[in-house]
Amino acid sequence: MSDDITQVGSVVSALKTSEIVETGDISEGAEGDRAGVCWFNGTRYSEGAFVCSSGKRLRCAWNGTWTDHSSC
């Protein structure tokens, strides 16, 4: 898709990674560790950040979870 999206690879279970949810599953009750902050394999990302993992473009949501945004 775009070269400016960070390629993060697959989730490594031993490293901190925020929950990944389907875009339609975002709700007030689904909060990550801290609102506006997402983690992927031990790296911190701010709300609105995009990463590419295993062909999926993920976006850090306001509630600290990753949303499956599209393909990359």
N, CA, C and O atoms as a Maestro MAE file, in Angstrom:
{
 s_m_m2io_version
 :::
 2.0.0
}

f_m_ct {
 s_m_title
 :::
 protein
 m_atom[288] {
  # First column is atom index #
  i_m_mmod_type
  r_m_x_coord
  r_m_y_coord
  r_m_z_coord
  i_m_residue_number
  s_m_chain_name
  s_m_pdb_residue_name
  s_m_pdb_atom_name
  i_m_atomic_number
  :::
  1 25 0.830 -1.187 0.000 1 A "MET " " N  " 7
  2 3 0.000 0.000 0.000 1 A "MET " " CA " 6
  3 2 0.873 1.248 0.000 1 A "MET " " C  " 6
  4 15 1.023 1.888 -1.041 1 A "MET " " O  " 8
  5 25 1.449 1.605 1.135 2 A "SER " " N  " 7
  6 3 2.287 2.796 1.207 2 A "SER " " CA " 6
  7 2 3.560 2.473 1.963 2 A "SER " " C  " 6
  8 15 3.547 1.708 2.928 2 A "SER " " O  " 8
  9 25 4.668 3.066 1.514 3 A "ASP " " N  " 7
  10 3 5.954 2.801 2.150 3 A "ASP " " CA " 6
  11 2 6.110 3.492 3.493 3 A "ASP " " C  " 6
  12 15 7.008 3.139 4.258 3 A "ASP " " O  " 8
  13 25 5.253 4.477 3.807 4 A "ASP " " N  " 7
  14 3 5.407 5.210 5.060 4 A "ASP " " CA " 6
  15 2 4.714 4.533 6.245 4 A "ASP " " C  " 6
  16 15 4.766 5.053 7.359 4 A "ASP " " O  " 8
  17 25 4.066 3.385 6.029 5 A "ILE " " N  " 7
  18 3 3.442 2.638 7.121 5 A "ILE " " CA " 6
  19 2 4.471 1.665 7.678 5 A "ILE " " C  " 6
  20 15 5.089 0.908 6.929 5 A "ILE " " O  " 8
  21 25 4.652 1.687 8.986 6 A "THR " " N  " 7
  22 3 5.629 0.829 9.647 6 A "THR " " CA " 6
  23 2 5.243 -0.638 9.505 6 A "THR " " C  " 6
  24 15 4.123 -1.026 9.839 6 A "THR " " O  " 8
  25 25 6.161 -1.443 9.016 7 A "GLN " " N  " 7
  26 3 5.972 -2.886 8.914 7 A "GLN " " CA " 6
  27 2 6.397 -3.496 10.252 7 A "GLN " " C  " 6
  28 15 7.561 -3.394 10.640 7 A "GLN " " O  " 8
  29 25 5.460 -4.126 10.954 8 A "VAL " " N  " 7
  30 3 5.758 -4.647 12.294 8 A "VAL " " CA " 6
  31 2 5.826 -6.170 12.360 8 A "VAL " " C  " 6
  32 15 6.201 -6.723 13.394 8 A "VAL " " O  " 8
  33 25 5.473 -6.848 11.288 9 A "GLY " " N  " 7
  34 3 5.495 -8.310 11.298 9 A "GLY " " CA " 6
  35 2 4.336 -8.878 12.090 9 A "GLY " " C  " 6
  36 15 3.359 -8.181 12.365 9 A "GLY " " O  " 8
  37 25 4.445 -10.132 12.454 10 A "SER " " N  " 7
  38 3 3.401 -10.815 13.222 10 A "SER " " CA " 6
  39 2 3.538 -10.493 14.706 10 A "SER " " C  " 6
  40 15 4.598 -10.073 15.171 10 A "SER " " O  " 8
  41 25 2.452 -10.695 15.436 11 A "VAL " " N  " 7
  42 3 2.463 -10.489 16.887 11 A "VAL " " CA " 6
  43 2 3.393 -11.516 17.538 11 A "VAL " " C  " 6
  44 15 3.320 -12.711 17.252 11 A "VAL " " O  " 8
  45 25 4.268 -11.023 18.419 12 A "VAL " " N  " 7
  46 3 5.141 -11.884 19.217 12 A "VAL " " CA " 6
  47 2 4.518 -11.940 20.606 12 A "VAL " " C  " 6
  48 15 4.478 -10.935 21.315 12 A "VAL " " O  " 8
  49 25 4.036 -13.107 20.989 13 A "SER " " N  " 7
  50 3 3.267 -13.228 22.230 13 A "SER " " CA " 6
  51 2 4.051 -12.824 23.484 13 A "SER " " C  " 6
  52 15 3.449 -12.440 24.487 13 A "SER " " O  " 8
  53 25 5.372 -12.905 23.440 14 A "ALA " " N  " 7
  54 3 6.188 -12.554 24.597 14 A "ALA " " CA " 6
  55 2 6.326 -11.037 24.777 14 A "ALA " " C  " 6
  56 15 6.799 -10.575 25.815 14 A "ALA " " O  " 8
  57 25 5.915 -10.269 23.770 15 A "LEU " " N  " 7
  58 3 6.039 -8.807 23.818 15 A "LEU " " CA " 6
  59 2 4.664 -8.166 23.972 15 A "LEU " " C  " 6
  60 15 3.658 -8.714 23.521 15 A "LEU " " O  " 8
  61 25 4.633 -7.007 24.609 16 A "LYS " " N  " 7
  62 3 3.381 -6.300 24.854 16 A "LYS " " CA " 6
  63 2 2.758 -5.849 23.536 16 A "LYS " " C  " 6
  64 15 3.392 -5.161 22.736 16 A "LYS " " O  " 8
  65 25 1.496 -6.252 23.324 17 A "THR " " N  " 7
  66 3 0.737 -5.861 22.140 17 A "THR " " CA " 6
  67 2 -0.706 -5.605 22.557 17 A "THR " " C  " 6
  68 15 -1.323 -6.440 23.220 17 A "THR " " O  " 8
  69 25 -1.239 -4.457 22.171 18 A "SER " " N  " 7
  70 3 -2.629 -4.122 22.484 18 A "SER " " CA " 6
  71 2 -3.575 -5.020 21.700 18 A "SER " " C  " 6
  72 15 -3.205 -5.595 20.676 18 A "SER " " O  " 8
  73 25 -4.792 -5.130 22.194 19 A "GLU " " N  " 7
  74 3 -5.818 -5.949 21.544 19 A "GLU " " CA " 6
  75 2 -6.085 -5.456 20.118 19 A "GLU " " C  " 6
  76 15 -6.099 -4.251 19.866 19 A "GLU " " O  " 8
  77 25 -6.296 -6.394 19.189 20 A "ILE " " N  " 7
  78 3 -6.653 -6.078 17.811 20 A "ILE " " CA " 6
  79 2 -8.114 -6.446 17.629 20 A "ILE " " C  " 6
  80 15 -8.495 -7.595 17.853 20 A "ILE " " O  " 8
  81 25 -8.949 -5.474 17.221 21 A "VAL " " N  " 7
  82 3 -10.387 -5.698 17.072 21 A "VAL " " CA " 6
  83 2 -10.822 -5.332 15.656 21 A "VAL " " C  " 6
  84 15 -10.154 -4.562 14.966 21 A "VAL " " O  " 8
  85 25 -11.941 -5.892 15.239 22 A "GLU " " N  " 7
  86 3 -12.541 -5.509 13.968 22 A "GLU " " CA " 6
  87 2 -13.042 -4.074 14.105 22 A "GLU " " C  " 6
  88 15 -13.459 -3.669 15.190 22 A "GLU " " O  " 8
  89 25 -13.006 -3.301 13.020 23 A "THR " " N  " 7
  90 3 -13.394 -1.891 13.069 23 A "THR " " CA " 6
  91 2 -14.776 -1.697 13.685 23 A "THR " " C  " 6
  92 15 -14.966 -0.758 14.458 23 A "THR " " O  " 8
  93 25 -15.738 -2.547 13.370 24 A "GLY " " N  " 7
  94 3 -17.089 -2.412 13.903 24 A "GLY " " CA " 6
  95 2 -17.223 -2.794 15.363 24 A "GLY " " C  " 6
  96 15 -18.272 -2.565 15.966 24 A "GLY " " O  " 8
  97 25 -16.163 -3.383 15.956 25 A "ASP " " N  " 7
  98 3 -16.234 -3.853 17.340 25 A "ASP " " CA " 6
  99 2 -15.750 -2.839 18.363 25 A "ASP " " C  " 6
  100 15 -15.698 -3.160 19.550 25 A "ASP " " O  " 8
  101 25 -15.398 -1.635 17.953 26 A "ILE " " N  " 7
  102 3 -14.925 -0.621 18.897 26 A "ILE " " CA " 6
  103 2 -16.114 -0.138 19.722 26 A "ILE " " C  " 6
  104 15 -17.152 0.244 19.182 26 A "ILE " " O  " 8
  105 25 -15.940 -0.163 21.024 27 A "SER " " N  " 7
  106 3 -17.013 0.301 21.904 27 A "SER " " CA " 6
  107 2 -16.408 1.035 23.091 27 A "SER " " C  " 6
  108 15 -15.201 0.988 23.325 27 A "SER " " O  " 8
  109 25 -17.263 1.704 23.822 28 A "GLU " " N  " 7
  110 3 -16.824 2.434 25.009 28 A "GLU " " CA " 6
  111 2 -16.147 1.500 26.010 28 A "GLU " " C  " 6
  112 15 -15.217 1.910 26.704 28 A "GLU " " O  " 8
  113 25 -16.604 0.253 26.092 29 A "GLY " " N  " 7
  114 3 -16.096 -0.679 27.080 29 A "GLY " " CA " 6
  115 2 -14.796 -1.355 26.695 29 A "GLY " " C  " 6
  116 15 -14.122 -1.919 27.557 29 A "GLY " " O  " 8
  117 25 -14.424 -1.313 25.419 30 A "ALA " " N  " 7
  118 3 -13.203 -1.997 24.969 30 A "ALA " " CA " 6
  119 2 -12.028 -1.041 25.071 30 A "ALA " " C  " 6
  120 15 -11.722 -0.320 24.121 30 A "ALA " " O  " 8
  121 25 -11.376 -1.037 26.214 31 A "GLU " " N  " 7
  122 3 -10.241 -0.141 26.406 31 A "GLU " " CA " 6
  123 2 -8.957 -0.914 26.568 31 A "GLU " " C  " 6
  124 15 -8.921 -1.960 27.216 31 A "GLU " " O  " 8
  125 25 -7.906 -0.395 25.977 32 A "GLY " " N  " 7
  126 3 -6.586 -0.985 26.119 32 A "GLY " " CA " 6
  127 2 -5.950 -0.537 27.423 32 A "GLY " " C  " 6
  128 15 -6.644 -0.165 28.369 32 A "GLY " " O  " 8
  129 25 -4.612 -0.576 27.465 33 A "ASP " " N  " 7
  130 3 -3.888 -0.199 28.678 33 A "ASP " " CA " 6
  131 2 -4.099 1.263 29.054 33 A "ASP " " C  " 6
  132 15 -4.241 1.594 30.232 33 A "ASP " " O  " 8
  133 25 -4.119 2.121 28.065 34 A "ARG " " N  " 7
  134 3 -4.289 3.548 28.318 34 A "ARG " " CA " 6
  135 2 -4.891 4.174 27.065 34 A "ARG " " C  " 6
  136 15 -4.393 3.959 25.960 34 A "ARG " " O  " 8
  137 25 -5.937 4.930 27.230 35 A "ALA " " N  " 7
  138 3 -6.604 5.540 26.083 35 A "ALA " " CA " 6
  139 2 -5.615 6.346 25.236 35 A "ALA " " C  " 6
  140 15 -4.814 7.123 25.757 35 A "ALA " " O  " 8
  141 25 -5.691 6.143 23.931 36 A "GLY " " N  " 7
  142 3 -4.855 6.894 23.002 36 A "GLY " " CA " 6
  143 2 -3.457 6.355 22.814 36 A "GLY " " C  " 6
  144 15 -2.670 6.938 22.068 36 A "GLY " " O  " 8
  145 25 -3.121 5.245 23.476 37 A "VAL " " N  " 7
  146 3 -1.801 4.633 23.356 37 A "VAL " " CA " 6
  147 2 -1.971 3.159 23.022 37 A "VAL " " C  " 6
  148 15 -2.707 2.443 23.702 37 A "VAL " " O  " 8
  149 25 -1.289 2.704 21.969 38 A "CYS " " N  " 7
  150 3 -1.315 1.292 21.590 38 A "CYS " " CA " 6
  151 2 0.103 0.744 21.633 38 A "CYS " " C  " 6
  152 15 1.074 1.486 21.490 38 A "CYS " " O  " 8
  153 25 0.205 -0.556 21.831 39 A "TRP " " N  " 7
  154 3 1.491 -1.241 21.824 39 A "TRP " " CA " 6
  155 2 1.483 -2.311 20.745 39 A "TRP " " C  " 6
  156 15 0.461 -2.958 20.517 39 A "TRP " " O  " 8
  157 25 2.616 -2.500 20.082 40 A "PHE " " N  " 7
  158 3 2.768 -3.613 19.155 40 A "PHE " " CA " 6
  159 2 4.174 -4.162 19.311 40 A "PHE " " C  " 6
  160 15 5.156 -3.472 19.039 40 A "PHE " " O  " 8
  161 25 4.261 -5.402 19.749 41 A "ASN " " N  " 7
  162 3 5.549 -6.069 19.980 41 A "ASN " " CA " 6
  163 2 6.518 -5.215 20.798 41 A "ASN " " C  " 6
  164 15 7.702 -5.110 20.479 41 A "ASN " " O  " 8
  165 25 5.980 -4.607 21.862 42 A "GLY " " N  " 7
  166 3 6.803 -3.847 22.792 42 A "GLY " " CA " 6
  167 2 7.092 -2.407 22.396 42 A "GLY " " C  " 6
  168 15 7.801 -1.702 23.114 42 A "GLY " " O  " 8
  169 25 6.552 -1.957 21.260 43 A "THR " " N  " 7
  170 3 6.756 -0.579 20.807 43 A "THR " " CA " 6
  171 2 5.466 0.209 20.995 43 A "THR " " C  " 6
  172 15 4.379 -0.265 20.663 43 A "THR " " O  " 8
  173 25 5.601 1.415 21.530 44 A "ARG " " N  " 7
  174 3 4.456 2.274 21.829 44 A "ARG " " CA " 6
  175 2 4.108 3.119 20.606 44 A "ARG " " C  " 6
  176 15 4.990 3.640 19.923 44 A "ARG " " O  " 8
  177 25 2.790 3.247 20.338 45 A "TYR " " N  " 7
  178 3 2.297 4.070 19.235 45 A "TYR " " CA " 6
  179 2 1.190 4.980 19.749 45 A "TYR " " C  " 6
  180 15 0.447 4.617 20.661 45 A "TYR " " O  " 8
  181 25 1.088 6.159 19.159 46 A "SER " " N  " 7
  182 3 0.062 7.131 19.550 46 A "SER " " CA " 6
  183 2 -1.231 6.896 18.779 46 A "SER " " C  " 6
  184 15 -1.239 6.246 17.734 46 A "SER " " O  " 8
  185 25 -2.315 7.433 19.310 47 A "GLU " " N  " 7
  186 3 -3.615 7.353 18.640 47 A "GLU " " CA " 6
  187 2 -3.488 7.862 17.206 47 A "GLU " " C  " 6
  188 15 -2.883 8.905 16.957 47 A "GLU " " O  " 8
  189 25 -4.064 7.117 16.270 48 A "GLY " " N  " 7
  190 3 -4.036 7.502 14.864 48 A "GLY " " CA " 6
  191 2 -2.899 6.884 14.070 48 A "GLY " " C  " 6
  192 15 -2.892 6.962 12.841 48 A "GLY " " O  " 8
  193 25 -1.933 6.268 14.750 49 A "ALA " " N  " 7
  194 3 -0.799 5.646 14.056 49 A "ALA " " CA " 6
  195 2 -1.276 4.418 13.279 49 A "ALA " " C  " 6
  196 15 -2.193 3.716 13.705 49 A "ALA " " O  " 8
  197 25 -0.638 4.173 12.133 50 A "PHE " " N  " 7
  198 3 -0.917 2.987 11.325 50 A "PHE " " CA " 6
  199 2 0.304 2.090 11.316 50 A "PHE " " C  " 6
  200 15 1.434 2.575 11.263 50 A "PHE " " O  " 8
  201 25 0.081 0.775 11.366 51 A "VAL " " N  " 7
  202 3 1.144 -0.208 11.191 51 A "VAL " " CA " 6
  203 2 0.613 -1.289 10.256 51 A "VAL " " C  " 6
  204 15 -0.596 -1.446 10.091 51 A "VAL " " O  " 8
  205 25 1.533 -2.028 9.650 52 A "CYS " " N  " 7
  206 3 1.161 -3.141 8.786 52 A "CYS " " CA " 6
  207 2 1.650 -4.430 9.438 52 A "CYS " " C  " 6
  208 15 2.839 -4.588 9.711 52 A "CYS " " O  " 8
  209 25 0.712 -5.351 9.684 53 A "SER " " N  " 7
  210 3 1.035 -6.629 10.317 53 A "SER " " CA " 6
  211 2 0.387 -7.764 9.534 53 A "SER " " C  " 6
  212 15 -0.837 -7.839 9.428 53 A "SER " " O  " 8
  213 25 1.206 -8.632 8.996 54 A "SER " " N  " 7
  214 3 0.710 -9.811 8.272 54 A "SER " " CA " 6
  215 2 -0.333 -9.460 7.224 54 A "SER " " C  " 6
  216 15 -1.354 -10.138 7.101 54 A "SER " " O  " 8
  217 25 -0.073 -8.397 6.470 55 A "GLY " " N  " 7
  218 3 -0.965 -7.991 5.387 55 A "GLY " " CA " 6
  219 2 -2.160 -7.166 5.808 55 A "GLY " " C  " 6
  220 15 -2.974 -6.792 4.963 55 A "GLY " " O  " 8
  221 25 -2.292 -6.865 7.115 56 A "LYS " " N  " 7
  222 3 -3.401 -6.047 7.597 56 A "LYS " " CA " 6
  223 2 -2.897 -4.680 8.038 56 A "LYS " " C  " 6
  224 15 -1.894 -4.567 8.741 56 A "LYS " " O  " 8
  225 25 -3.605 -3.658 7.615 57 A "ARG " " N  " 7
  226 3 -3.297 -2.287 8.035 57 A "ARG " " CA " 6
  227 2 -4.091 -2.017 9.307 57 A "ARG " " C  " 6
  228 15 -5.322 -2.026 9.299 57 A "ARG " " O  " 8
  229 25 -3.375 -1.779 10.394 58 A "LEU " " N  " 7
  230 3 -3.996 -1.557 11.697 58 A "LEU " " CA " 6
  231 2 -3.854 -0.102 12.096 58 A "LEU " " C  " 6
  232 15 -2.832 0.529 11.824 58 A "LEU " " O  " 8
  233 25 -4.884 0.430 12.746 59 A "ARG " " N  " 7
  234 3 -4.862 1.816 13.221 59 A "ARG " " CA " 6
  235 2 -5.030 1.822 14.729 59 A "ARG " " C  " 6
  236 15 -5.869 1.101 15.267 59 A "ARG " " O  " 8
  237 25 -4.232 2.636 15.413 60 A "CYS " " N  " 7
  238 3 -4.357 2.792 16.866 60 A "CYS " " CA " 6
  239 2 -5.569 3.666 17.160 60 A "CYS " " C  " 6
  240 15 -5.610 4.836 16.777 60 A "CYS " " O  " 8
  241 25 -6.552 3.092 17.841 61 A "ALA " " N  " 7
  242 3 -7.806 3.787 18.136 61 A "ALA " " CA " 6
  243 2 -7.709 4.601 19.425 61 A "ALA " " C  " 6
  244 15 -6.770 4.443 20.205 61 A "ALA " " O  " 8
  245 25 -8.686 5.464 19.632 62 A "TRP " " N  " 7
  246 3 -8.759 6.350 20.795 62 A "TRP " " CA " 6
  247 2 -8.759 5.581 22.105 62 A "TRP " " C  " 6
  248 15 -8.363 6.114 23.142 62 A "TRP " " O  " 8
  249 25 -9.206 4.317 22.062 63 A "ASN " " N  " 7
  250 3 -9.348 3.553 23.304 63 A "ASN " " CA " 6
  251 2 -8.170 2.623 23.584 63 A "ASN " " C  " 6
  252 15 -8.245 1.782 24.480 63 A "ASN " " O  " 8
  253 25 -7.082 2.767 22.822 64 A "GLY " " N  " 7
  254 3 -5.885 1.963 23.087 64 A "GLY " " CA " 6
  255 2 -5.905 0.576 22.480 64 A "GLY " " C  " 6
  256 15 -5.122 -0.285 22.882 64 A "GLY " " O  " 8
  257 25 -6.788 0.345 21.516 65 A "THR " " N  " 7
  258 3 -6.813 -0.931 20.806 65 A "THR " " CA " 6
  259 2 -6.461 -0.694 19.343 65 A "THR " " C  " 6
  260 15 -6.602 0.419 18.835 65 A "THR " " O  " 8
  261 25 -6.006 -1.739 18.675 66 A "TRP " " N  " 7
  262 3 -5.757 -1.682 17.236 66 A "TRP " " CA " 6
  263 2 -7.039 -2.062 16.503 66 A "TRP " " C  " 6
  264 15 -7.726 -3.007 16.892 66 A "TRP " " O  " 8
  265 25 -7.360 -1.322 15.437 67 A "THR " " N  " 7
  266 3 -8.516 -1.678 14.620 67 A "THR " " CA " 6
  267 2 -8.011 -2.143 13.256 67 A "THR " " C  " 6
  268 15 -7.093 -1.556 12.685 67 A "THR " " O  " 8
  269 25 -8.624 -3.196 12.753 68 A "ASP " " N  " 7
  270 3 -8.322 -3.744 11.441 68 A "ASP " " CA " 6
  271 2 -8.917 -2.783 10.412 68 A "ASP " " C  " 6
  272 15 -10.125 -2.785 10.172 68 A "ASP " " O  " 8
  273 25 -8.052 -1.959 9.806 69 A "HIS " " N  " 7
  274 3 -8.504 -0.856 8.960 69 A "HIS " " CA " 6
  275 2 -8.660 -1.246 7.492 69 A "HIS " " C  " 6
  276 15 -9.626 -0.843 6.843 69 A "HIS " " O  " 8
  277 25 -7.726 -2.019 6.970 70 A "SER " " N  " 7
  278 3 -7.761 -2.481 5.578 70 A "SER " " CA " 6
  279 2 -6.559 -3.383 5.352 70 A "SER " " C  " 6
  280 15 -5.922 -3.824 6.309 70 A "SER " " O  " 8
  281 25 -6.250 -3.655 4.113 71 A "SER " " N  " 7
  282 3 -5.060 -4.472 3.821 71 A "SER " " CA " 6
  283 2 -3.894 -3.564 3.457 71 A "SER " " C  " 6
  284 15 -4.079 -2.396 3.117 71 A "SER " " O  " 8
  285 25 -2.703 -4.118 3.534 72 A "CYS " " N  " 7
  286 3 -1.513 -3.342 3.165 72 A "CYS " " CA " 6
  287 2 -0.570 -4.197 2.340 72 A "CYS " " C  " 6
  288 15 0.491 -3.727 1.931 72 A "CYS " " O  " 8
  :::
 }
 m_bond[287] {
  # First column is bond index #
  i_m_from
  i_m_to
  i_m_order
  :::
  1 1 2 1
  2 2 3 1
  3 3 4 2
  4 3 5 1
  5 5 6 1
  6 6 7 1
  7 7 8 2
  8 7 9 1
  9 9 10 1
  10 10 11 1
  11 11 12 2
  12 11 13 1
  13 13 14 1
  14 14 15 1
  15 15 16 2
  16 15 17 1
  17 17 18 1
  18 18 19 1
  19 19 20 2
  20 19 21 1
  21 21 22 1
  22 22 23 1
  23 23 24 2
  24 23 25 1
  25 25 26 1
  26 26 27 1
  27 27 28 2
  28 27 29 1
  29 29 30 1
  30 30 31 1
  31 31 32 2
  32 31 33 1
  33 33 34 1
  34 34 35 1
  35 35 36 2
  36 35 37 1
  37 37 38 1
  38 38 39 1
  39 39 40 2
  40 39 41 1
  41 41 42 1
  42 42 43 1
  43 43 44 2
  44 43 45 1
  45 45 46 1
  46 46 47 1
  47 47 48 2
  48 47 49 1
  49 49 50 1
  50 50 51 1
  51 51 52 2
  52 51 53 1
  53 53 54 1
  54 54 55 1
  55 55 56 2
  56 55 57 1
  57 57 58 1
  58 58 59 1
  59 59 60 2
  60 59 61 1
  61 61 62 1
  62 62 63 1
  63 63 64 2
  64 63 65 1
  65 65 66 1
  66 66 67 1
  67 67 68 2
  68 67 69 1
  69 69 70 1
  70 70 71 1
  71 71 72 2
  72 71 73 1
  73 73 74 1
  74 74 75 1
  75 75 76 2
  76 75 77 1
  77 77 78 1
  78 78 79 1
  79 79 80 2
  80 79 81 1
  81 81 82 1
  82 82 83 1
  83 83 84 2
  84 83 85 1
  85 85 86 1
  86 86 87 1
  87 87 88 2
  88 87 89 1
  89 89 90 1
  90 90 91 1
  91 91 92 2
  92 91 93 1
  93 93 94 1
  94 94 95 1
  95 95 96 2
  96 95 97 1
  97 97 98 1
  98 98 99 1
  99 99 100 2
  100 99 101 1
  101 101 102 1
  102 102 103 1
  103 103 104 2
  104 103 105 1
  105 105 106 1
  106 106 107 1
  107 107 108 2
  108 107 109 1
  109 109 110 1
  110 110 111 1
  111 111 112 2
  112 111 113 1
  113 113 114 1
  114 114 115 1
  115 115 116 2
  116 115 117 1
  117 117 118 1
  118 118 119 1
  119 119 120 2
  120 119 121 1
  121 121 122 1
  122 122 123 1
  123 123 124 2
  124 123 125 1
  125 125 126 1
  126 126 127 1
  127 127 128 2
  128 127 129 1
  129 129 130 1
  130 130 131 1
  131 131 132 2
  132 131 133 1
  133 133 134 1
  134 134 135 1
  135 135 136 2
  136 135 137 1
  137 137 138 1
  138 138 139 1
  139 139 140 2
  140 139 141 1
  141 141 142 1
  142 142 143 1
  143 143 144 2
  144 143 145 1
  145 145 146 1
  146 146 147 1
  147 147 148 2
  148 147 149 1
  149 149 150 1
  150 150 151 1
  151 151 152 2
  152 151 153 1
  153 153 154 1
  154 154 155 1
  155 155 156 2
  156 155 157 1
  157 157 158 1
  158 158 159 1
  159 159 160 2
  160 159 161 1
  161 161 162 1
  162 162 163 1
  163 163 164 2
  164 163 165 1
  165 165 166 1
  166 166 167 1
  167 167 168 2
  168 167 169 1
  169 169 170 1
  170 170 171 1
  171 171 172 2
  172 171 173 1
  173 173 174 1
  174 174 175 1
  175 175 176 2
  176 175 177 1
  177 177 178 1
  178 178 179 1
  179 179 180 2
  180 179 181 1
  181 181 182 1
  182 182 183 1
  183 183 184 2
  184 183 185 1
  185 185 186 1
  186 186 187 1
  187 187 188 2
  188 187 189 1
  189 189 190 1
  190 190 191 1
  191 191 192 2
  192 191 193 1
  193 193 194 1
  194 194 195 1
  195 195 196 2
  196 195 197 1
  197 197 198 1
  198 198 199 1
  199 199 200 2
  200 199 201 1
  201 201 202 1
  202 202 203 1
  203 203 204 2
  204 203 205 1
  205 205 206 1
  206 206 207 1
  207 207 208 2
  208 207 209 1
  209 209 210 1
  210 210 211 1
  211 211 212 2
  212 211 213 1
  213 213 214 1
  214 214 215 1
  215 215 216 2
  216 215 217 1
  217 217 218 1
  218 218 219 1
  219 219 220 2
  220 219 221 1
  221 221 222 1
  222 222 223 1
  223 223 224 2
  224 223 225 1
  225 225 226 1
  226 226 227 1
  227 227 228 2
  228 227 229 1
  229 229 230 1
  230 230 231 1
  231 231 232 2
  232 231 233 1
  233 233 234 1
  234 234 235 1
  235 235 236 2
  236 235 237 1
  237 237 238 1
  238 238 239 1
  239 239 240 2
  240 239 241 1
  241 241 242 1
  242 242 243 1
  243 243 244 2
  244 243 245 1
  245 245 246 1
  246 246 247 1
  247 247 248 2
  248 247 249 1
  249 249 250 1
  250 250 251 1
  251 251 252 2
  252 251 253 1
  253 253 254 1
  254 254 255 1
  255 255 256 2
  256 255 257 1
  257 257 258 1
  258 258 259 1
  259 259 260 2
  260 259 261 1
  261 261 262 1
  262 262 263 1
  263 263 264 2
  264 263 265 1
  265 265 266 1
  266 266 267 1
  267 267 268 2
  268 267 269 1
  269 269 270 1
  270 270 271 1
  271 271 272 2
  272 271 273 1
  273 273 274 1
  274 274 275 1
  275 275 276 2
  276 275 277 1
  277 277 278 1
  278 278 279 1
  279 279 280 2
  280 279 281 1
  281 281 282 1
  282 282 283 1
  283 283 284 2
  284 283 285 1
  285 285 286 1
  286 286 287 1
  287 287 288 2
  :::
 }
}
